[in-house]
Amino acid sequence: MVTDFKDLPDIVIEFLHYMLTIKNKSKNTVQEYYYDLRTFLRYIKVSKRQANEKDFDNINVKAMTLEDIKQVDLTDLYSFMAFTSRERENTAVTRARKVASLKSFYKYLHTKLKVIEYNPAAELDTPKIVRRLPKYLNLDESIQLLDSVDGKKNVERDFAILMLFMNCGLRLSELVGINVNSIRGDTLTVIGKGNKERTVYLNQACLEAIAAYKAKRDKLLNIKDSKALFLSERKVRISPKTVQYLVKKYIQASGLDPDKYSPHKLRHTAATLMYKHGHVDIRALQAILGHESIATTEIYTHIDDEQLRKAVENNPLSSVSAKKKKACE
Protein backbone atom coordinates (compact mmCIF):
# COMPACT_ATOMS: atom_id res chain seq x y z
CA MET A 1 0.00 0.00 0.00
CA VAL A 2 1.26 3.46 -0.94
CA THR A 3 2.00 5.62 2.11
CA ASP A 4 4.41 8.31 0.86
CA PHE A 5 2.41 9.47 -2.21
CA LYS A 6 5.65 10.71 -3.81
CA ASP A 7 4.16 11.15 -7.28
CA LEU A 8 1.75 13.88 -6.14
CA PRO A 9 2.30 17.61 -5.54
CA ASP A 10 3.38 18.54 -2.00
CA ILE A 11 0.09 20.20 -1.12
CA VAL A 12 -1.85 17.06 -2.01
CA ILE A 13 0.57 14.94 0.01
CA GLU A 14 -0.01 17.26 2.99
CA PHE A 15 -3.77 16.78 2.60
CA LEU A 16 -3.44 12.97 2.53
CA HIS A 17 -1.25 12.99 5.63
CA TYR A 18 -3.76 15.29 7.34
CA MET A 19 -6.61 12.87 6.58
CA LEU A 20 -4.52 9.95 7.81
CA THR A 21 -3.09 11.41 11.01
CA ILE A 22 -5.45 14.20 12.10
CA LYS A 23 -8.83 13.07 10.74
CA ASN A 24 -7.87 9.46 11.54
CA LYS A 25 -9.19 8.09 8.25
CA SER A 26 -8.31 4.47 7.52
CA LYS A 27 -5.38 3.64 5.26
CA ASN A 28 -7.80 2.19 2.71
CA THR A 29 -9.83 5.39 2.61
CA VAL A 30 -6.74 7.57 2.21
CA GLN A 31 -5.50 5.24 -0.50
CA GLU A 32 -8.74 5.86 -2.39
CA TYR A 33 -8.28 9.63 -1.97
CA TYR A 34 -4.79 9.22 -3.41
CA TYR A 35 -6.02 7.38 -6.52
CA ASP A 36 -8.95 9.77 -7.04
CA LEU A 37 -6.88 12.95 -6.74
CA ARG A 38 -4.11 11.59 -8.94
CA THR A 39 -6.67 10.76 -11.63
CA PHE A 40 -8.21 14.21 -11.23
CA LEU A 41 -4.89 16.03 -11.60
CA ARG A 42 -4.00 13.97 -14.66
CA TYR A 43 -7.32 14.96 -16.20
CA ILE A 44 -6.67 18.65 -15.47
CA LYS A 45 -3.31 18.41 -17.27
CA VAL A 46 -5.04 16.80 -20.27
CA SER A 47 -7.89 19.34 -20.31
CA LYS A 48 -5.40 22.21 -20.19
CA ARG A 49 -3.50 20.55 -23.05
CA GLN A 50 -0.43 20.02 -20.91
CA ALA A 51 -0.39 16.24 -21.43
CA ASN A 52 -1.41 13.59 -23.96
CA GLU A 53 -4.62 11.74 -23.13
CA LYS A 54 -3.37 8.60 -24.91
CA ASP A 55 -0.78 8.09 -22.18
CA PHE A 56 -3.18 9.06 -19.38
CA ASP A 57 -2.11 6.49 -16.77
CA ASN A 58 1.51 7.61 -16.96
CA ILE A 59 0.99 11.37 -16.77
CA ASN A 60 3.30 12.93 -14.18
CA VAL A 61 1.51 15.42 -11.92
CA LYS A 62 4.25 15.92 -9.34
CA ALA A 63 5.21 19.37 -10.64
CA MET A 64 1.66 20.78 -10.56
CA THR A 65 1.38 23.80 -8.30
CA LEU A 66 -1.24 25.43 -6.11
CA GLU A 67 -1.75 27.94 -8.93
CA ASP A 68 -2.73 25.08 -11.25
CA ILE A 69 -5.22 23.84 -8.68
CA LYS A 70 -6.63 27.36 -8.19
CA GLN A 71 -7.50 27.54 -11.88
CA VAL A 72 -10.06 24.73 -11.49
CA ASP A 73 -13.72 25.78 -11.43
CA LEU A 74 -17.03 23.95 -11.08
CA THR A 75 -17.25 23.42 -14.84
CA ASP A 76 -13.91 21.58 -14.75
CA LEU A 77 -15.17 19.34 -11.97
CA TYR A 78 -18.30 18.37 -13.85
CA SER A 79 -16.23 17.83 -16.97
CA PHE A 80 -14.00 15.50 -14.95
CA MET A 81 -17.02 13.55 -13.70
CA ALA A 82 -18.25 13.16 -17.29
CA PHE A 83 -14.78 11.93 -18.27
CA THR A 84 -14.74 9.30 -15.50
CA SER A 85 -18.15 8.07 -16.61
CA ARG A 86 -17.59 8.13 -20.37
CA GLU A 87 -13.89 7.29 -20.75
CA ARG A 88 -13.10 5.45 -17.52
CA GLU A 89 -16.49 3.70 -17.27
CA ASN A 90 -16.77 4.46 -13.56
CA THR A 91 -19.99 3.37 -11.88
CA ALA A 92 -22.17 5.83 -9.97
CA VAL A 93 -20.72 4.48 -6.71
CA THR A 94 -17.13 5.07 -7.88
CA ARG A 95 -17.99 8.56 -9.17
CA ALA A 96 -19.68 9.38 -5.86
CA ARG A 97 -16.47 8.42 -4.09
CA LYS A 98 -14.50 10.74 -6.40
CA VAL A 99 -16.88 13.57 -5.57
CA ALA A 100 -16.31 12.93 -1.86
CA SER A 101 -12.53 13.00 -2.41
CA LEU A 102 -12.70 16.29 -4.29
CA LYS A 103 -15.00 17.87 -1.72
CA SER A 104 -12.69 16.88 1.14
CA PHE A 105 -9.59 18.15 -0.68
CA TYR A 106 -11.02 21.54 -1.65
CA LYS A 107 -12.61 22.00 1.76
CA TYR A 108 -9.16 21.42 3.28
CA LEU A 109 -7.64 24.07 1.00
CA HIS A 110 -10.48 26.54 1.60
CA THR A 111 -11.37 26.23 5.29
CA LYS A 112 -8.30 24.66 6.89
CA LEU A 113 -5.33 26.14 5.00
CA LYS A 114 -7.25 29.14 3.64
CA VAL A 115 -5.08 29.16 0.52
CA ILE A 116 -8.02 29.44 -1.91
CA GLU A 117 -10.83 32.02 -1.76
CA TYR A 118 -13.25 29.98 -3.86
CA ASN A 119 -14.18 26.36 -3.25
CA PRO A 120 -15.39 24.96 -6.61
CA ALA A 121 -16.34 21.61 -5.09
CA ALA A 122 -18.83 23.09 -2.63
CA GLU A 123 -21.60 23.04 -5.24
CA LEU A 124 -20.55 19.76 -6.87
CA ASP A 125 -23.48 17.32 -6.81
CA THR A 126 -23.04 13.65 -5.96
CA PRO A 127 -24.27 11.13 -8.56
CA LYS A 128 -27.53 9.48 -7.60
CA ILE A 129 -26.91 5.91 -6.50
CA VAL A 130 -29.61 3.32 -7.05
CA ARG A 131 -29.87 1.24 -3.89
CA ARG A 132 -29.92 -2.46 -4.64
CA LEU A 133 -30.93 -5.10 -2.16
CA PRO A 134 -27.88 -6.92 -0.80
CA LYS A 135 -27.28 -10.52 -1.87
CA TYR A 136 -27.34 -12.95 1.01
CA LEU A 137 -27.77 -16.62 1.88
CA ASN A 138 -31.07 -17.69 3.38
CA LEU A 139 -31.14 -19.80 6.55
CA ASP A 140 -31.08 -23.17 4.75
CA GLU A 141 -28.24 -22.07 2.46
CA SER A 142 -26.28 -20.79 5.46
CA ILE A 143 -26.53 -24.16 7.21
CA GLN A 144 -25.64 -25.85 3.94
CA LEU A 145 -22.48 -23.73 3.69
CA LEU A 146 -21.38 -24.51 7.25
CA ASP A 147 -22.01 -28.24 6.66
CA SER A 148 -19.71 -28.12 3.61
CA VAL A 149 -16.59 -27.46 5.70
CA ASP A 150 -14.58 -30.66 5.46
CA GLY A 151 -11.13 -31.90 4.58
CA LYS A 152 -7.81 -32.86 6.13
CA LYS A 153 -6.39 -29.36 6.65
CA ASN A 154 -7.53 -26.26 8.50
CA VAL A 155 -11.08 -27.53 9.08
CA GLU A 156 -11.38 -25.97 12.53
CA ARG A 157 -9.89 -22.67 11.34
CA ASP A 158 -12.10 -22.41 8.29
CA PHE A 159 -15.23 -23.34 10.23
CA ALA A 160 -14.47 -20.70 12.87
CA ILE A 161 -13.94 -18.08 10.15
CA LEU A 162 -17.29 -18.84 8.52
CA MET A 163 -19.02 -18.84 11.90
CA LEU A 164 -17.69 -15.38 12.74
CA PHE A 165 -18.68 -13.99 9.36
CA MET A 166 -22.19 -15.41 9.50
CA ASN A 167 -22.94 -14.84 13.17
CA CYS A 168 -21.23 -11.52 13.81
CA GLY A 169 -21.30 -9.79 10.41
CA LEU A 170 -17.60 -8.94 10.43
CA ARG A 171 -15.87 -7.18 7.58
CA LEU A 172 -13.02 -9.07 5.89
CA SER A 173 -10.42 -6.59 7.23
CA GLU A 174 -11.85 -6.95 10.73
CA LEU A 175 -11.64 -10.73 10.66
CA VAL A 176 -8.03 -10.98 9.47
CA GLY A 177 -7.06 -8.32 12.03
CA ILE A 178 -8.28 -10.34 15.04
CA ASN A 179 -5.57 -11.02 17.61
CA VAL A 180 -5.60 -13.76 20.23
CA ASN A 181 -6.05 -11.17 22.97
CA SER A 182 -8.94 -9.56 21.06
CA ILE A 183 -11.20 -12.19 22.63
CA ARG A 184 -12.06 -11.90 26.30
CA GLY A 185 -14.80 -14.14 27.57
CA ASP A 186 -17.74 -13.78 25.19
CA THR A 187 -16.58 -10.47 23.70
CA LEU A 188 -14.47 -9.75 20.65
CA THR A 189 -12.83 -6.38 20.00
CA VAL A 190 -12.40 -5.46 16.34
CA ILE A 191 -11.00 -2.41 14.54
CA GLY A 192 -13.49 -1.25 11.94
CA LYS A 193 -13.59 1.53 9.37
CA GLY A 194 -11.80 4.71 10.33
CA ASN A 195 -9.79 2.75 12.90
CA LYS A 196 -12.85 2.73 15.16
CA GLU A 197 -12.86 0.08 17.84
CA ARG A 198 -16.06 -1.77 18.66
CA THR A 199 -17.12 -4.71 20.79
CA VAL A 200 -18.78 -7.74 19.21
CA TYR A 201 -20.56 -10.26 21.42
CA LEU A 202 -19.94 -13.92 20.63
CA ASN A 203 -22.72 -16.48 20.84
CA GLN A 204 -22.22 -20.08 21.93
CA ALA A 205 -21.68 -21.37 18.40
CA CYS A 206 -18.85 -18.88 17.83
CA LEU A 207 -17.24 -19.60 21.19
CA GLU A 208 -17.26 -23.34 20.52
CA ALA A 209 -15.84 -22.90 17.00
CA ILE A 210 -13.06 -20.61 18.24
CA ALA A 211 -12.22 -22.97 21.12
CA ALA A 212 -11.96 -25.93 18.72
CA TYR A 213 -9.65 -23.93 16.44
CA LYS A 214 -7.48 -22.62 19.30
CA ALA A 215 -7.01 -26.17 20.59
CA LYS A 216 -5.39 -26.96 17.22
CA ARG A 217 -3.60 -23.63 16.91
CA ASP A 218 -1.98 -23.90 20.35
CA LYS A 219 -0.26 -27.12 19.32
CA LEU A 220 1.49 -25.51 16.34
CA LEU A 221 5.25 -25.03 16.52
CA ASN A 222 7.29 -22.07 15.23
CA ILE A 223 4.39 -19.66 14.91
CA LYS A 224 5.74 -16.55 13.18
CA ASP A 225 2.92 -14.22 14.21
CA SER A 226 1.94 -15.14 17.74
CA LYS A 227 -0.50 -12.22 18.07
CA ALA A 228 -2.69 -13.23 15.13
CA LEU A 229 -5.65 -15.49 15.85
CA PHE A 230 -6.10 -16.89 12.36
CA LEU A 231 -2.91 -18.23 10.79
CA SER A 232 -2.03 -19.31 7.28
CA GLU A 233 -0.19 -22.54 6.52
CA ARG A 234 3.03 -20.52 6.74
CA LYS A 235 2.03 -19.68 10.35
CA VAL A 236 1.69 -15.97 9.73
CA ARG A 237 -1.48 -13.87 9.94
CA ILE A 238 -3.96 -15.10 7.36
CA SER A 239 -4.32 -12.75 4.38
CA PRO A 240 -7.57 -11.32 2.97
CA LYS A 241 -6.84 -13.15 -0.30
CA THR A 242 -6.63 -16.52 1.49
CA VAL A 243 -9.92 -15.88 3.28
CA GLN A 244 -11.58 -14.92 0.01
CA TYR A 245 -10.29 -18.14 -1.55
CA LEU A 246 -11.55 -20.39 1.24
CA VAL A 247 -14.99 -18.75 1.24
CA LYS A 248 -15.28 -19.34 -2.52
CA LYS A 249 -14.13 -22.93 -2.04
CA TYR A 250 -16.83 -23.76 0.48
CA ILE A 251 -19.49 -21.82 -1.41
CA GLN A 252 -18.77 -24.05 -4.40
CA ALA A 253 -18.61 -27.20 -2.25
CA SER A 254 -22.05 -26.42 -0.86
CA GLY A 255 -23.55 -26.26 -4.35
CA LEU A 256 -23.97 -22.48 -4.40
CA ASP A 257 -22.65 -20.02 -6.99
CA PRO A 258 -19.06 -18.96 -6.11
CA ASP A 259 -19.37 -15.92 -8.39
CA LYS A 260 -22.41 -14.69 -6.49
CA TYR A 261 -21.09 -14.81 -2.93
CA SER A 262 -18.03 -13.44 -1.13
CA PRO A 263 -16.93 -12.65 2.44
CA HIS A 264 -18.87 -9.38 2.23
CA LYS A 265 -21.99 -11.28 1.17
CA LEU A 266 -21.60 -13.37 4.33
CA ARG A 267 -21.68 -10.09 6.27
CA HIS A 268 -24.94 -9.31 4.45
CA THR A 269 -26.16 -12.78 5.40
CA ALA A 270 -25.46 -12.27 9.10
CA ALA A 271 -27.20 -8.88 9.11
CA THR A 272 -30.24 -10.16 7.24
CA LEU A 273 -30.64 -13.28 9.37
CA MET A 274 -30.34 -11.25 12.58
CA TYR A 275 -32.94 -8.77 11.39
CA LYS A 276 -35.31 -11.29 9.87
CA HIS A 277 -35.13 -14.13 12.41
CA GLY A 278 -33.66 -12.48 15.49
CA HIS A 279 -36.04 -9.50 15.47
CA VAL A 280 -33.07 -7.20 16.13
CA ASP A 281 -33.78 -3.51 16.56
CA ILE A 282 -32.34 -1.46 13.69
CA ARG A 283 -30.23 0.64 16.10
CA ALA A 284 -28.82 -2.51 17.69
CA LEU A 285 -28.01 -3.87 14.23
CA GLN A 286 -26.23 -0.61 13.39
CA ALA A 287 -24.03 -1.03 16.49
CA ILE A 288 -23.32 -4.70 15.73
CA LEU A 289 -22.22 -3.94 12.16
CA GLY A 290 -20.30 -0.78 13.04
CA HIS A 291 -22.17 1.47 10.63
CA GLU A 292 -21.63 5.19 11.06
CA SER A 293 -24.98 6.01 9.45
CA ILE A 294 -28.33 4.38 10.16
CA ALA A 295 -29.09 4.77 6.44
CA THR A 296 -26.46 2.14 5.64
CA THR A 297 -28.06 -0.31 8.06
CA GLU A 298 -31.50 0.24 6.60
CA ILE A 299 -30.65 -1.76 3.48
CA TYR A 300 -31.10 -4.86 5.65
CA THR A 301 -34.69 -4.00 6.49
CA HIS A 302 -35.79 -5.11 3.03
CA ILE A 303 -38.67 -7.54 2.75
CA ASP A 304 -38.49 -10.65 0.60
CA ASP A 305 -41.08 -12.23 -1.69
CA GLU A 306 -42.28 -14.66 0.97
CA GLN A 307 -43.00 -11.82 3.38
CA LEU A 308 -44.93 -9.99 0.64
CA ARG A 309 -46.93 -13.13 -0.11
CA LYS A 310 -47.78 -13.65 3.56
CA ALA A 311 -48.79 -10.01 3.94
CA VAL A 312 -51.35 -10.36 1.15
CA GLU A 313 -52.58 -13.75 2.43
CA ASN A 314 -53.08 -12.31 5.92
CA ASN A 315 -55.17 -9.43 4.69
CA PRO A 316 -58.52 -9.80 6.54
CA LEU A 317 -60.33 -9.45 3.22
CA SER A 318 -58.51 -12.45 1.70
CA SER A 319 -61.33 -14.82 2.63
CA VAL A 320 -64.07 -12.72 1.04
CA SER A 321 -65.08 -13.97 -2.41
CA ALA A 322 -67.60 -12.79 -4.97
CA LYS A 323 -69.57 -16.03 -4.44
CA LYS A 324 -69.87 -15.48 -0.67
CA LYS A 325 -70.87 -11.90 -1.25
CA LYS A 326 -73.69 -12.96 -3.61
CA ALA A 327 -75.00 -15.55 -1.12
CA CYS A 328 -75.35 -12.86 1.48
CA GLU A 329 -77.50 -10.65 -0.76
NORFEN-V827501 format. One record per backbone hydrogen bond with DSSP energy under -1.0 kcal/mol. NH is the residue of the N-H (numbers start at 1). CO is the residue of the C=O. Records with the same first field share a line. If there is no record, write none. Layout:
# NORFEN-V827501
NH=CO ; CO
This chain:
# NORFEN-V827501
8=5
13=9
14=10
15=11
16=12
17=13
18=14
19=15
20=16
21=17
22=18
23=18
25=19
30=26
31=27
32=28
33=29
34=30
35=31
36=32
37=33
38=34
39=35
40=36
41=37
42=38
43=39
44=40
45=41
46=42
47=43
48=44
49=46
50=45
55=52
56=53
58=55
59=56
64=61
69=65
70=66
71=67
72=69
77=73
78=74
79=75
80=76
81=77
82=78
83=79
84=80
85=81
86=82
87=83
88=83
90=84
95=91
96=92
97=93
98=94
99=95
100=96
101=97
102=98
103=99
104=100
105=101
106=102
107=103
108=104
109=105
110=106
111=107
113=108
115=109
122=119
124=121
142=138
143=139
144=140
145=141
146=142
147=143
149=146
158=154
159=155
160=156
161=157
162=158
163=159
164=160
165=161
166=162
167=163
168=164
169=165
175=171
176=172
177=173
178=175
180=227
182=179
183=180
184=187
187=184
188=200
189=182
190=198
192=196
195=192
196=193
198=190
200=188
202=186
207=203
208=204
209=205
210=206
211=207
212=208
213=209
214=210
215=211
217=213
218=214
219=216
220=217
224=235
225=235
229=178
232=236
235=232
238=230
243=239
244=240
245=241
246=242
247=243
248=244
249=245
250=246
251=247
252=248
253=249
254=250
255=252
256=251
260=257
261=257
266=262
267=263
268=264
269=265
270=266
271=267
272=268
273=269
274=270
275=271
276=272
277=273
278=273
280=274
285=281
286=282
287=283
288=284
289=285
290=286
291=286
298=294
299=296
300=297
301=298
308=304
309=305
310=306
311=307
312=308
313=309
314=310
315=312
318=315
320=317
325=321
326=322
327=323
328=324
